[in-house]
Amino acid sequence: MILVSVDFDYFVRELKSWDWGHSDENGGQAGLYAYKAWYVRYVTSRIDIIKETDPKIHADFEPIQLLSKFRELGLKFNDRTRMMIAESHGEAYHFFKEMQSNVMIHLDAHHDMYDDSDEITCGNWLANLTKIKRGMEIYHVVPKWEREWYPNAKSKEEMFKEISSAIKNEIKQRATIRHVFFEDLPKFNQVVEGIFFCRSGSWTPPHLDQEFIDMLKVFIIGTGILPSNIIELPLIVRNFNMKEIEETRKKFLEAEKMLREKGGMKND
């Protein structure tokens, strides 16, 4: 059997130059960063967020294709497969810790092994899991758009080495950790014991929420996972009127341009 962890931010391009701050439930700022901050970003950002984060353009494949991609790896789902849906990845620790398998496929823009302090967070849940599941084999599946984070890396091997350098040696000694692109995953031909999905709303913009939901529907319908085996934690409600936001953004950009022309603002 095998464990699978999917963070929706795997599909959502973000560049460090955009300089977006993030926080998660553990910091008590979920509503601020997953909801309110996105309104400000949509209106004031110098980039077209909808275009620059479009999975059809930037992701390795579209979220709705994930089940078929997993089946190509030989992953199987049956009436014992358990599933959890949550806002934060920190919940994955509690979901996986009692399961038998110690092999993990982890699709995420972040490796989630930044520390192994006792307080479980979205950034260390996987490191903490290695404390109770000794000898874990972890495949951290890195999105290809993340190459833009490592401009000095001349190859994917150099990029993965840089990613690995952020993980403490104590954690590496407890588990076998491989950073790979999806296409580099081996054929597993195993039953999935548990699959975890998180939206990570602090990292993923509201206009993509429907794609997250559609991805889940494909899994629930396509795999036949029993409703009794699905745990669905509440997601932050994000009802955005994108047409209204676009109109507000247009006014903002026009006002900003006018200020620049009058010398009231400096060009970046």
PLY file of the C-alpha trace (Angstrom):
ply
format ascii 1.0
element vertex 268
property float x
property float y
property float z
element edge 267
property int vertex1
property int vertex2
end_header
0.00 0.00 0.00
1.00 3.61 -0.50
0.14 7.09 0.80
-0.57 10.09 -1.42
-0.51 13.78 -0.50
-1.68 16.47 -2.93
-1.32 20.18 -2.28
-3.25 22.20 -4.86
-0.39 24.72 -4.97
1.47 22.09 -7.03
-0.64 23.31 -9.94
-0.46 27.05 -9.17
2.59 28.95 -10.34
4.02 31.57 -8.02
7.26 33.48 -8.45
9.38 34.81 -5.60
9.52 38.17 -7.38
5.80 38.60 -6.74
6.70 38.94 -3.06
3.42 37.64 -1.67
3.28 36.99 2.05
1.61 33.79 3.24
0.35 32.33 6.45
-1.79 29.37 7.46
-4.28 28.35 10.12
-1.51 27.62 12.58
-0.74 31.34 12.68
-4.37 32.28 13.10
-4.31 34.29 9.87
-6.18 31.93 7.54
-9.05 34.28 6.84
-6.69 37.16 6.17
-4.31 35.36 3.81
-6.69 32.90 2.16
-9.45 35.43 1.54
-8.86 39.15 2.12
-5.28 39.26 0.83
-6.37 37.84 -2.50
-8.76 40.72 -3.11
-5.89 43.18 -2.63
-3.62 41.13 -4.89
-6.21 40.92 -7.66
-6.75 44.68 -7.62
-3.25 46.04 -7.04
-0.83 43.44 -8.42
1.43 44.47 -11.29
0.83 41.07 -12.87
-2.29 39.53 -14.37
-2.87 36.91 -11.67
-5.40 34.93 -13.68
-3.03 34.56 -16.62
0.17 34.08 -14.64
-1.28 31.29 -12.47
-3.26 29.46 -15.17
-2.67 25.69 -14.77
-3.46 25.18 -18.46
-0.37 27.25 -19.27
2.04 26.72 -16.40
1.26 23.42 -14.62
2.72 20.09 -15.70
-0.86 18.99 -16.38
-4.32 20.18 -15.44
-5.69 19.24 -12.00
-8.62 17.37 -13.51
-6.13 14.99 -15.18
-4.55 13.90 -11.90
-6.51 10.66 -11.48
-5.61 9.46 -14.95
-1.97 10.36 -14.28
-2.02 8.35 -11.05
-3.53 5.38 -12.86
-0.66 5.50 -15.35
1.60 4.94 -12.31
-0.41 1.86 -11.40
-2.04 3.45 -8.35
-5.26 1.68 -7.41
-8.18 2.74 -5.23
-10.63 0.40 -3.52
-13.31 0.33 -0.83
-10.66 0.57 1.89
-8.96 3.67 0.50
-9.41 6.63 2.82
-9.55 10.26 1.69
-9.34 13.61 3.45
-10.01 17.11 2.09
-8.78 20.12 4.06
-7.70 23.73 3.80
-4.35 23.21 5.53
-1.73 20.58 4.88
-1.03 20.44 8.60
-4.06 18.15 8.94
-2.25 15.49 6.89
-0.12 14.47 9.87
-3.17 13.36 11.86
-4.68 11.66 8.80
-1.62 9.57 7.92
-0.04 8.80 11.29
-2.13 5.70 12.05
-1.83 4.18 8.57
0.39 1.21 7.84
2.24 2.32 4.73
5.47 4.27 5.00
5.79 5.14 1.29
4.55 8.62 0.38
3.96 10.38 -2.94
3.89 14.08 -2.09
2.79 16.51 -4.83
3.57 19.97 -3.51
5.39 23.15 -4.42
6.94 22.84 -0.94
8.56 19.81 0.66
6.91 20.45 4.07
10.01 19.33 5.96
11.31 22.75 6.96
11.63 21.75 10.63
10.47 19.02 12.98
9.37 21.03 15.99
6.59 19.49 18.07
3.95 21.99 16.93
2.48 20.53 13.73
2.21 23.06 10.91
1.67 23.00 7.17
5.44 23.42 6.79
6.61 20.54 8.99
3.86 17.90 9.10
5.81 15.55 6.83
9.03 15.94 8.82
7.09 15.07 11.96
5.56 12.06 10.24
9.08 10.67 9.76
9.43 10.57 13.56
6.67 7.99 13.96
7.05 6.23 10.60
10.71 5.30 10.64
12.28 4.40 7.31
9.79 6.37 5.25
10.30 6.52 1.52
9.17 9.94 0.30
8.80 11.04 -3.31
8.48 14.81 -3.26
7.01 15.64 -6.68
8.15 19.15 -7.66
6.27 21.23 -10.27
8.40 22.17 -13.27
7.37 25.83 -13.04
9.41 25.90 -9.83
12.57 25.98 -11.91
12.06 29.73 -11.94
12.85 29.74 -8.20
16.36 28.42 -8.90
17.81 30.47 -11.78
21.38 29.34 -11.03
20.58 25.63 -11.26
21.85 24.32 -14.59
19.98 21.01 -14.35
17.12 19.44 -12.46
19.66 17.60 -10.32
21.16 20.92 -9.19
17.67 22.25 -8.54
16.74 19.23 -6.43
20.01 19.58 -4.52
19.08 23.15 -3.63
15.63 22.01 -2.48
17.18 19.27 -0.37
19.60 21.69 1.27
16.69 23.24 3.22
15.99 19.91 4.97
17.88 19.19 8.19
20.21 16.19 8.22
18.34 14.65 11.17
15.21 14.46 9.02
17.11 13.03 6.06
18.58 10.33 8.30
15.10 9.15 9.29
13.76 8.81 5.73
14.72 8.28 2.12
13.73 11.51 0.37
13.68 11.86 -3.39
12.80 15.11 -5.17
11.46 14.32 -8.64
9.33 15.63 -11.47
6.10 13.72 -12.00
7.43 12.07 -15.15
10.31 10.59 -13.12
8.07 8.66 -10.72
8.35 4.87 -10.97
5.45 2.53 -11.60
4.10 1.66 -8.17
1.30 -0.79 -8.98
-0.03 -0.49 -5.44
-3.31 0.22 -3.67
-3.58 3.70 -2.16
-4.20 3.37 1.57
-4.91 7.07 2.06
-5.01 10.17 -0.15
-4.99 13.69 1.24
-5.98 16.85 -0.65
-5.47 20.37 0.63
-6.49 23.57 -1.10
-3.92 25.77 0.67
-6.02 28.88 0.12
-3.28 31.17 1.38
-1.22 30.07 -1.65
-3.90 29.39 -4.27
-6.13 32.15 -5.69
-9.94 31.97 -5.35
-10.61 31.98 -9.10
-9.12 28.46 -9.22
-11.33 27.04 -6.46
-13.67 25.42 -8.98
-10.74 23.56 -10.54
-9.89 22.20 -7.10
-13.50 21.08 -6.63
-13.64 19.50 -10.10
-10.44 17.56 -9.36
-12.02 16.17 -6.19
-15.22 15.21 -8.01
-13.23 13.20 -10.53
-11.55 11.28 -7.70
-14.74 10.63 -5.75
-16.74 9.54 -8.79
-13.93 7.88 -10.71
-12.45 5.83 -7.87
-15.64 4.93 -6.05
-14.09 5.75 -2.69
-16.80 5.12 -0.13
-18.46 8.24 1.32
-17.86 6.76 4.79
-14.12 6.77 4.05
-14.02 10.48 3.16
-13.27 13.14 5.76
-14.07 16.64 4.52
-12.95 19.49 6.77
-14.48 22.96 6.24
-12.85 25.16 3.61
-12.78 28.94 3.88
-15.64 30.32 1.79
-14.30 32.56 -0.98
-17.11 34.03 -3.08
-15.36 36.53 -5.35
-17.08 38.51 -8.11
-14.27 38.43 -10.64
-16.02 40.82 -13.03
-16.35 43.41 -10.27
-12.73 42.86 -9.25
-11.56 43.38 -12.84
-13.46 46.68 -13.02
-11.93 47.81 -9.72
-8.47 46.75 -10.95
-8.91 48.77 -14.15
-9.76 51.88 -12.12
-6.80 51.29 -9.82
-4.35 50.94 -12.72
-5.73 54.06 -14.39
-5.36 56.06 -11.17
-1.84 54.70 -10.70
-0.91 55.69 -14.25
-2.26 59.17 -13.72
-0.20 59.59 -10.55
2.93 58.49 -12.37
2.31 60.93 -15.21
1.91 63.70 -12.68
5.13 62.68 -10.98
3.43 61.53 -7.81
4.84 58.01 -7.99
8.20 56.55 -8.90
8.45 53.80 -11.46
9.72 50.47 -10.09
0 1
1 2
2 3
3 4
4 5
5 6
6 7
7 8
8 9
9 10
10 11
11 12
12 13
13 14
14 15
15 16
16 17
17 18
18 19
19 20
20 21
21 22
22 23
23 24
24 25
25 26
26 27
27 28
28 29
29 30
30 31
31 32
32 33
33 34
34 35
35 36
36 37
37 38
38 39
39 40
40 41
41 42
42 43
43 44
44 45
45 46
46 47
47 48
48 49
49 50
50 51
51 52
52 53
53 54
54 55
55 56
56 57
57 58
58 59
59 60
60 61
61 62
62 63
63 64
64 65
65 66
66 67
67 68
68 69
69 70
70 71
71 72
72 73
73 74
74 75
75 76
76 77
77 78
78 79
79 80
80 81
81 82
82 83
83 84
84 85
85 86
86 87
87 88
88 89
89 90
90 91
91 92
92 93
93 94
94 95
95 96
96 97
97 98
98 99
99 100
100 101
101 102
102 103
103 104
104 105
105 106
106 107
107 108
108 109
109 110
110 111
111 112
112 113
113 114
114 115
115 116
116 117
117 118
118 119
119 120
120 121
121 122
122 123
123 124
124 125
125 126
126 127
127 128
128 129
129 130
130 131
131 132
132 133
133 134
134 135
135 136
136 137
137 138
138 139
139 140
140 141
141 142
142 143
143 144
144 145
145 146
146 147
147 148
148 149
149 150
150 151
151 152
152 153
153 154
154 155
155 156
156 157
157 158
158 159
159 160
160 161
161 162
162 163
163 164
164 165
165 166
166 167
167 168
168 169
169 170
170 171
171 172
172 173
173 174
174 175
175 176
176 177
177 178
178 179
179 180
180 181
181 182
182 183
183 184
184 185
185 186
186 187
187 188
188 189
189 190
190 191
191 192
192 193
193 194
194 195
195 196
196 197
197 198
198 199
199 200
200 201
201 202
202 203
203 204
204 205
205 206
206 207
207 208
208 209
209 210
210 211
211 212
212 213
213 214
214 215
215 216
216 217
217 218
218 219
219 220
220 221
221 222
222 223
223 224
224 225
225 226
226 227
227 228
228 229
229 230
230 231
231 232
232 233
233 234
234 235
235 236
236 237
237 238
238 239
239 240
240 241
241 242
242 243
243 244
244 245
245 246
246 247
247 248
248 249
249 250
250 251
251 252
252 253
253 254
254 255
255 256
256 257
257 258
258 259
259 260
260 261
261 262
262 263
263 264
264 265
265 266
266 267
